[in-house]
Amino acid sequence: MPVYRIHRLRDQQRQQFRSAPHTSGVTSVKQKDYREGGTIEAPSAYAAWSSLQGSQDPLTVGDLLETEDGKLSICKYVGFEEARWHVAEPSTV
C-alpha cells in the first residue's frame, strides 16, 4: 500500500489560499509555505483524506500529499489536483 508524506500549509498562507480563485491544472507550490506533517499509509489520496477526517489533525484545503516517487496532490474544495514544487528561474542579470 502506498505511503504518503503529508505537507501542511502554514497558517499564514492558509487564508490567502482559501480566498484565491479556483484554478484548474497543475498548481505550483512553494516549499517554504509548508511544514512536514508526518506520513499515512492508504490506497489512494482520497482514502488518506477520509481516514484523517476523524483525527485531531485532518487534511484541509491547501495541504499536500506526496507519493514515494515525489508526485504531489493538493487538497482543494473540489478534491485533489496535481501540484508541483515551484522552481525559481535562474537570474540572467
N, C-alpha and C positions, 0 to 999 in steps of 0.2 A: 504494500500500500504506500502511496506517495507521502512524503513528509514535506510540509510547507513551513517555510520560515515566515514569521509574522513581522511586519513592519508597521508600527503605529504612527499615524500622523501626529505631529506635535500640536499641542493645544492652540498655540498662537496661529498656526496655519489652518486649523480646522474650520474656523468661522469664515475665513476667506474662501476656502474650498466649497463650503456649503452654499455661499451666496453667488458663486461663479456660475455662469450659464452652462448647461449640459452640452458637451461636445461629443461627437461620435468619432470613432477611430482611435488610434493609439494615443494614450495620454503620456506626456513627458513629465517625469517627477524628479525632484532633486533629493539626493541622499541626506542633505543637511536638514531637510524638513521632516525626517523620520527618525524614530528610535526603535531599537530592537524590542521585539515583543514575544520572544520565545518561538516554539515550534508546535505544530499539531500534525498528527497523522490522520489522513482522511482520504477517501477515494476520489474526491473532487473538491474544488474550491467551494461549491455550494454546500457540500457535506461538512466542510470545515466551518463555514459560516453558521450552519444550523446547529452544530454541536457546541459552538461557543455562545449561542444566543442565551442560554440559561446560566452562563457563568458570570463571575464578577467583572470580567473584562471582555465583553463581546466585541466582535468586529463591527466597526461603524464606518459610515461613509468617509472615504478618503484613505482608509487603511489598505495595506498591500499584503498579498500572499505571494511568496516566491517559491517556485519549484526547485528541486535539487539541481536542475540543469540551468537555473538562472532566469527562467521566464517569470515575468511579473503579471499579476492580475490585480486591478484596483477595484475596490468595493465602491459602487456608485448607487444612486437611488434606483436605477433600472437593473441592477445586477452587477456582475463582474465584467470588466472590459480589459483589454490588453494595455499594459503600461511598459514604459522603458525608462531607465535611468537617463537623465539629462546629461549630455556630454558637452562641455563648453568647447566652442570652436577656438583654435589657437589664434592668438593675436597676430595680425600681419603688419603691425606698425613697427 
